[in-house]
Amino acid sequence: MAAAPLVSFLIAGVQKGGTTALHAYLGQQGGVALAEPKEVHFFDDETQDWAHPDYAAYHAHFPAEAEGPRGEATPIYAYWPGSLERIARYNAAMRIVLLLRDPVERAWSHWRMEYARGAETDPFSWCIREGRRRLFDAEPWGHHREFSYVERGFYAEQVERLFALFAKEQVLILTSEALRDAPGPELAKVRAFIGAAEAPAPEPQSIHVGRDVGADLAPEDAHYLRTLYARDLARLRELTGVGFD
């Protein structure tokens, strides 16, 4: 039996950055072989034997006969330790799409999601300050799937890891704001980047909008985070030209 074709592109970040919308748009346009479910969570799976990973199980998430480039969207990959290294070992030619959102808005949206579903019970103000200490008790150390509101917003750190493993030509960085406001041109960029045929521009739509938790982002919390992210965002602009003012 012939080996399954390699997955050739990943939407690897960031959580609450619009990856669900991008994945849905690509699915609506067609001409790509997308995994089922959207987030396979293969390269961040710590139960996998990474000395002998089960790529057959990974490939089973993709349609066997579908035409076009094969890809999936698991937005924790850019953040989770070891994921990018595992991806590079799997396919050194992988194309990586990184969808970034203003990190303050991203952190707030992340907390709203976790609070609304009951994984988080503490207020945002505490979570982005004292609550970061919870990551010191996490495994792997310093990382957490739910409580990483602040840490996932240090984009320059993640981009530097990407560029150390993949050629810059293999990385496409977009913003969720651009995808929201002008999905047609942004999707054209993505399709050209991953090697998919051109497709008609979709109608703009809001996908996976967060639930209301009866609170607004406090100005003092926004200011605190903007101060915290200032150096990383300056480095991000140097690396990519992308900025959030």
Secondary structure per residue as TSV (DSSP state, phi and psi in degrees):
chain	resnum	aa	ss	phi	psi
A	1	M	-	360.0	134.3
A	2	A	-	-68.4	144.5
A	3	A	-	-67.2	146.3
A	4	A	-	-65.3	143.8
A	5	P	-	-62.9	148.2
A	6	L	-	-67.8	146.7
A	7	V	-	-66.5	132.5
A	8	S	-	-110.5	-12.8
A	9	F	E	-147.7	151.1
A	10	L	E	-135.1	137.0
A	11	I	E	-91.7	100.0
A	12	A	E	-100.8	4.7
A	13	G	E	170.3	168.6
A	14	V	-	-109.9	161.1
A	15	Q	T	-60.0	139.5
A	16	K	T	62.4	26.2
A	17	G	T	-107.9	2.3
A	18	G	T	106.4	13.8
A	19	T	H	-66.7	-32.6
A	20	T	H	-65.2	-41.0
A	21	A	H	-65.0	-45.6
A	22	L	H	-61.4	-44.3
A	23	H	H	-61.5	-43.2
A	24	A	H	-65.6	-42.2
A	25	Y	H	-59.6	-45.8
A	26	L	H	-62.2	-40.1
A	27	G	H	-64.4	-38.8
A	28	Q	H	-67.7	-37.7
A	29	Q	H	-72.9	-30.9
A	30	G	-	78.3	-178.3
A	31	G	S	80.3	10.1
A	32	V	S	-134.7	151.5
A	33	A	E	-102.9	100.2
A	34	L	E	-96.7	147.8
A	35	A	-	-72.3	158.1
A	36	E	S	-125.3	118.9
A	37	P	S	-77.0	-178.1
A	38	K	S	-57.4	-49.9
A	39	E	-	-100.9	103.1
A	40	V	-	-77.8	-31.1
A	41	H	-	55.7	47.6
A	42	F	-	-86.7	-51.3
A	43	F	T	-77.5	-7.5
A	44	D	T	-107.0	13.3
A	45	D	-	-83.6	107.2
A	46	E	T	-79.2	-5.3
A	47	T	T	-88.2	-10.1
A	48	Q	S	-72.1	142.5
A	49	D	-	-81.2	98.0
A	50	W	T	-77.5	-6.5
A	51	A	T	-75.7	-27.7
A	52	H	S	-142.5	68.8
A	53	P	-	-64.9	147.3
A	54	D	-	-90.0	80.3
A	55	Y	H	-67.1	-25.6
A	56	A	H	-62.2	-40.1
A	57	A	H	-64.8	-36.5
A	58	Y	H	-65.4	-47.0
A	59	H	H	-66.3	-22.1
A	60	A	T	-66.1	-15.3
A	61	H	T	-79.4	-6.4
A	62	F	S	-109.5	146.5
A	63	P	-	-63.1	134.9
A	64	A	S	-70.0	-35.8
A	65	E	S	-106.1	-1.7
A	66	A	-	-66.9	144.7
A	67	E	-	-91.1	157.5
A	68	G	S	98.3	170.0
A	69	P	-	-62.6	145.9
A	70	R	E	-101.0	134.2
A	71	G	E	-160.7	168.0
A	72	E	E	-145.9	172.4
A	73	A	E	-132.2	101.1
A	74	T	-	-124.4	98.2
A	75	P	T	-73.2	-2.8
A	76	I	T	-81.7	-13.7
A	77	Y	T	-57.5	-40.4
A	78	A	T	-67.2	-25.1
A	79	Y	T	-96.8	-38.7
A	80	W	S	-72.7	131.1
A	81	P	T	-62.0	134.1
A	82	G	T	89.9	-20.1
A	83	S	H	-63.3	-47.9
A	84	L	H	-65.3	-36.9
A	85	E	H	-64.5	-39.9
A	86	R	H	-66.6	-38.8
A	87	I	H	-62.5	-43.4
A	88	A	H	-63.5	-36.0
A	89	R	H	-70.4	-34.1
A	90	Y	H	-69.6	-48.7
A	91	N	-	-150.1	100.2
A	92	A	T	-64.9	-17.8
A	93	A	T	-96.1	10.9
A	94	M	-	-56.6	140.9
A	95	R	E	-98.8	129.0
A	96	I	E	-114.3	124.2
A	97	V	E	-103.4	127.4
A	98	L	E	-120.2	118.0
A	99	L	E	-107.6	111.5
A	100	L	E	-104.5	148.1
A	101	R	-	-129.3	150.7
A	102	D	-	-41.7	122.2
A	103	P	H	-64.4	-27.4
A	104	V	H	-70.0	-47.5
A	105	E	H	-63.3	-37.0
A	106	R	H	-62.7	-45.4
A	107	A	H	-62.4	-43.4
A	108	W	H	-63.3	-44.7
A	109	S	H	-64.6	-39.2
A	110	H	H	-60.7	-48.8
A	111	W	H	-61.9	-43.1
A	112	R	H	-56.9	-42.5
A	113	M	H	-62.6	-49.2
A	114	E	H	-66.7	-37.3
A	115	Y	H	-68.6	-41.6
A	116	A	H	-65.0	-33.3
A	117	R	T	-92.9	1.0
A	118	G	T	89.9	-0.7
A	119	A	S	-71.8	-27.2
A	120	E	-	-115.4	137.3
A	121	T	-	-122.6	-5.6
A	122	D	S	-99.7	154.8
A	123	P	-	-69.0	154.5
A	124	F	H	-57.3	-43.5
A	125	S	H	-56.2	-43.3
A	126	W	H	-71.0	-39.8
A	127	C	H	-62.1	-37.5
A	128	I	T	-85.4	-3.4
A	129	R	T	-115.9	-93.7
A	130	E	G	-61.2	-32.8
A	131	G	G	-64.4	-17.8
A	132	R	G	-65.9	-20.3
A	133	R	G	-65.5	-20.0
A	134	R	G	-61.7	-26.0
A	135	L	G	-71.3	-18.9
A	136	F	G	-70.0	-21.6
A	137	D	G	-100.2	5.4
A	138	A	S	-87.7	164.3
A	139	E	S	-129.7	118.2
A	140	P	S	-69.2	155.4
A	141	W	T	-57.6	135.4
A	142	G	T	82.5	3.6
A	143	H	-	-131.4	147.2
A	144	H	-	-151.2	138.4
A	145	R	S	-72.8	-34.1
A	146	E	S	-100.0	-43.1
A	147	F	S	-93.7	15.0
A	148	S	-	-88.7	45.8
A	149	Y	T	-60.1	-45.8
A	150	V	T	-80.1	-46.4
A	151	E	G	-62.8	-35.5
A	152	R	G	-69.3	-13.5
A	153	G	G	-89.2	-0.8
A	154	F	-	-83.5	80.8
A	155	Y	H	-70.8	-36.9
A	156	A	H	-61.3	-37.9
A	157	E	H	-59.0	-43.5
A	158	Q	H	-69.9	-39.8
A	159	V	H	-66.5	-39.2
A	160	E	H	-62.5	-38.5
A	161	R	H	-64.1	-42.0
A	162	L	H	-59.9	-48.2
A	163	F	H	-69.8	-21.2
A	164	A	H	-76.3	-19.6
A	165	L	H	-109.0	-28.2
A	166	F	S	-130.2	146.8
A	167	A	-	-61.4	146.9
A	168	K	G	-58.4	-28.9
A	169	E	G	-67.9	-14.4
A	170	Q	G	-94.1	3.9
A	171	V	E	-122.1	126.1
A	172	L	E	-114.7	121.7
A	173	I	E	-111.5	122.5
A	174	L	E	-123.0	171.3
A	175	T	E	-116.4	147.9
A	176	S	H	-65.7	-30.0
A	177	E	H	-63.2	-43.4
A	178	A	H	-66.3	-40.6
A	179	L	H	-64.1	-39.0
A	180	R	H	-66.7	-43.3
A	181	D	H	-83.7	-31.0
A	182	A	-	-143.7	70.3
A	183	P	H	-62.9	-30.9
A	184	G	H	-59.5	-57.4
A	185	P	H	-62.2	-36.7
A	186	E	H	-68.3	-40.2
A	187	L	H	-68.0	-33.0
A	188	A	H	-62.5	-39.3
A	189	K	H	-61.8	-46.4
A	190	V	H	-63.0	-46.7
A	191	R	H	-63.9	-40.6
A	192	A	H	-65.1	-39.0
A	193	F	H	-65.8	-40.6
A	194	I	H	-90.3	-3.3
A	195	G	T	84.0	25.8
A	196	A	-	-93.7	151.6
A	197	A	-	-64.8	155.2
A	198	E	-	-62.1	152.3
A	199	A	-	-146.8	155.0
A	200	P	-	-60.1	145.8
A	201	A	-	-66.9	138.3
A	202	P	-	-82.6	165.0
A	203	E	-	-75.5	135.9
A	204	P	-	-60.1	141.6
A	205	Q	-	-153.1	157.1
A	206	S	-	-97.6	124.3
A	207	I	-	-123.3	133.2
A	208	H	S	62.3	46.0
A	209	V	-	-71.1	136.5
A	210	G	-	-66.7	153.7
A	211	R	-	-79.8	150.0
A	212	D	-	-74.4	133.6
A	213	V	-	-112.5	12.9
A	214	G	S	72.2	29.2
A	215	A	-	-151.0	157.5
A	216	D	-	-115.6	157.0
A	217	L	-	-65.8	121.8
A	218	A	-	-72.1	137.4
A	219	P	H	-55.9	-37.1
A	220	E	H	-68.0	-30.8
A	221	D	H	-72.7	-40.4
A	222	A	H	-62.6	-43.3
A	223	H	H	-63.7	-41.9
A	224	Y	H	-58.7	-46.6
A	225	L	H	-68.9	-39.1
A	226	R	H	-63.9	-36.4
A	227	T	H	-66.3	-41.5
A	228	L	H	-64.9	-36.9
A	229	Y	H	-88.6	-6.1
A	230	A	H	-55.4	-49.0
A	231	R	H	-66.8	-42.8
A	232	D	H	-63.5	-40.2
A	233	L	H	-68.5	-34.1
A	234	A	H	-64.2	-40.9
A	235	R	H	-66.4	-38.2
A	236	L	H	-60.0	-42.9
A	237	R	H	-63.2	-39.8
A	238	E	H	-62.2	-41.2
A	239	L	H	-75.3	-36.7
A	240	T	H	-127.6	-18.8
A	241	G	S	83.5	-3.9
A	242	V	-	-87.5	132.8
A	243	G	-	-138.0	155.2
A	244	F	-	-129.1	106.4
A	245	D	-	-97.8	360.0
